[in-house]
Amino acid sequence: MKILIFLIAVIAAAGLAGAFYFRMVPDDPDRWHVDPLTAVKPRSPNAVLIRPEGGDDSAPVYDVPPKALAIALASVALAEPNTKRIAGAPDALWQTFVQRSALWAFPDYISIKVVPVEGGATYAAFSRARYGYSDLGVNAARMARWQVALEQRLAP
């Protein structure tokens, strides 16, 4: 019985230490602020890449100026819980956000670059987990959710 209590205490302490660590790990913009147009997707299934060519998917062209699309994307991102911008700005048309999971605060990084095109603008995005091999579809679900929110925000 004493061994069981000891093991439970060790597991609880490790869990608390892990929760503290993931909340405190710094976000290095030099490492995570990457151009999604040229980013190389890892072989692990914990990332999704959206771009006009060579990605998992592509974003539609929006009939708005590039800066307006960048502002709308930032609004969508920052409306999500546990999300903050770590690099870039709408004026630069290139931004990187970190979104942390609710329980453990695992960081995922989302780099978004607005691309001016004929008839308006589109975007490229690279959403990836910092830790782990699989994200159980979290990054793909996030990008799908942000796409829906963006469509609603830009609707007339």
SULTAUR-V834123 format. One record per residue. RES is the residue in three letters. PHI is phi in radians with two decimals (* if undefined). NEAR is the number of other C-alpha atoms within 12 Angstrom. Layout:
# SULTAUR-V834123
res:RES phi:PHI near:NEAR
res:RES phi:PHI near:NEAR
This chain:
# SULTAUR-V834123
res:MET phi:* near:7
res:LYS phi:-1.12 near:8
res:ILE phi:-1.15 near:9
res:LEU phi:-1.09 near:10
res:ILE phi:-1.10 near:11
res:PHE phi:-1.09 near:12
res:LEU phi:-1.10 near:13
res:ILE phi:-1.10 near:14
res:ALA phi:-1.12 near:14
res:VAL phi:-1.13 near:14
res:ILE phi:-1.12 near:14
res:ALA phi:-1.11 near:14
res:ALA phi:-1.11 near:14
res:ALA phi:-1.12 near:14
res:GLY phi:-1.10 near:16
res:LEU phi:-1.14 near:17
res:ALA phi:-1.10 near:15
res:GLY phi:-1.11 near:18
res:ALA phi:-1.07 near:21
res:PHE phi:-1.16 near:16
res:TYR phi:-1.02 near:16
res:PHE phi:-1.15 near:24
res:ARG phi:-1.30 near:22
res:MET phi:-1.75 near:15
res:VAL phi:-1.06 near:18
res:PRO phi:-1.27 near:16
res:ASP phi:-1.76 near:26
res:ASP phi:-1.59 near:18
res:PRO phi:-1.02 near:20
res:ASP phi:-1.10 near:13
res:ARG phi:-1.57 near:16
res:TRP phi:-1.77 near:30
res:HIS phi:-1.48 near:30
res:VAL phi:-1.96 near:31
res:ASP phi:-1.39 near:32
res:PRO phi:-1.16 near:37
res:LEU phi:-1.30 near:26
res:THR phi:-2.08 near:21
res:ALA phi:-1.09 near:28
res:VAL phi:-1.78 near:22
res:LYS phi:-1.29 near:25
res:PRO phi:-1.19 near:19
res:ARG phi:-1.28 near:12
res:SER phi:-1.23 near:18
res:PRO phi:-1.49 near:22
res:ASN phi:-1.99 near:28
res:ALA phi:-2.61 near:37
res:VAL phi:-2.40 near:40
res:LEU phi:-2.18 near:40
res:ILE phi:-2.00 near:39
res:ARG phi:-2.84 near:31
res:PRO phi:-0.97 near:25
res:GLU phi:-2.47 near:17
res:GLY phi:1.41 near:18
res:GLY phi:-1.97 near:24
res:ASP phi:-1.30 near:24
res:ASP phi:-2.79 near:20
res:SER phi:-2.31 near:24
res:ALA phi:-1.61 near:29
res:PRO phi:-1.25 near:25
res:VAL phi:-1.56 near:24
res:TYR phi:-1.83 near:30
res:ASP phi:-1.48 near:20
res:VAL phi:-2.46 near:27
res:PRO phi:-1.11 near:25
res:PRO phi:-0.94 near:28
res:LYS phi:-1.13 near:27
res:ALA phi:-1.11 near:27
res:LEU phi:-1.16 near:41
res:ALA phi:-1.10 near:37
res:ILE phi:-1.15 near:29
res:ALA phi:-1.11 near:35
res:LEU phi:-1.10 near:44
res:ALA phi:-1.11 near:38
res:SER phi:-1.10 near:25
res:VAL phi:-1.10 near:30
res:ALA phi:-1.08 near:37
res:LEU phi:-1.31 near:24
res:ALA phi:-1.37 near:20
res:GLU phi:-1.34 near:23
res:PRO phi:-1.17 near:17
res:ASN phi:1.00 near:22
res:THR phi:-2.16 near:26
res:LYS phi:-2.55 near:27
res:ARG phi:-1.46 near:33
res:ILE phi:-1.95 near:30
res:ALA phi:-2.82 near:29
res:GLY phi:1.36 near:27
res:ALA phi:-2.87 near:26
res:PRO phi:-0.98 near:26
res:ASP phi:-1.05 near:19
res:ALA phi:-1.43 near:20
res:LEU phi:1.12 near:32
res:TRP phi:-2.57 near:35
res:GLN phi:-2.46 near:41
res:THR phi:-2.24 near:42
res:PHE phi:-2.09 near:41
res:VAL phi:-2.05 near:39
res:GLN phi:-2.17 near:34
res:ARG phi:-1.84 near:32
res:SER phi:-1.14 near:25
res:ALA phi:-1.12 near:16
res:LEU phi:-1.42 near:16
res:TRP phi:-1.69 near:22
res:ALA phi:1.11 near:25
res:PHE phi:-1.11 near:30
res:PRO phi:-1.51 near:37
res:ASP phi:-2.05 near:38
res:TYR phi:-1.98 near:43
res:ILE phi:-2.23 near:48
res:SER phi:-1.76 near:47
res:ILE phi:-2.27 near:49
res:LYS phi:-2.20 near:43
res:VAL phi:-1.43 near:42
res:VAL phi:-2.06 near:35
res:PRO phi:-1.16 near:25
res:VAL phi:-2.41 near:18
res:GLU phi:-1.06 near:13
res:GLY phi:1.63 near:14
res:GLY phi:2.52 near:20
res:ALA phi:-2.73 near:27
res:THR phi:-2.33 near:35
res:TYR phi:-2.54 near:44
res:ALA phi:-2.07 near:42
res:ALA phi:-2.50 near:50
res:PHE phi:-2.28 near:42
res:SER phi:-1.96 near:47
res:ARG phi:-2.59 near:46
res:ALA phi:-1.47 near:35
res:ARG phi:-1.41 near:30
res:TYR phi:-2.08 near:21
res:GLY phi:1.59 near:16
res:TYR phi:-1.66 near:15
res:SER phi:-2.04 near:19
res:ASP phi:-1.94 near:24
res:LEU phi:1.00 near:17
res:GLY phi:1.45 near:19
res:VAL phi:-1.09 near:26
res:ASN phi:-1.17 near:34
res:ALA phi:-1.13 near:28
res:ALA phi:-1.12 near:18
res:ARG phi:-1.07 near:36
res:MET phi:-1.13 near:36
res:ALA phi:-1.14 near:24
res:ARG phi:-1.13 near:19
res:TRP phi:-1.15 near:28
res:GLN phi:-1.11 near:29
res:VAL phi:-1.10 near:19
res:ALA phi:-1.12 near:22
res:LEU phi:-1.14 near:31
res:GLU phi:-1.02 near:22
res:GLN phi:-1.15 near:15
res:ARG phi:-1.17 near:22
res:LEU phi:-1.60 near:22
res:ALA phi:-1.10 near:13
res:PRO phi:-1.18 near:9
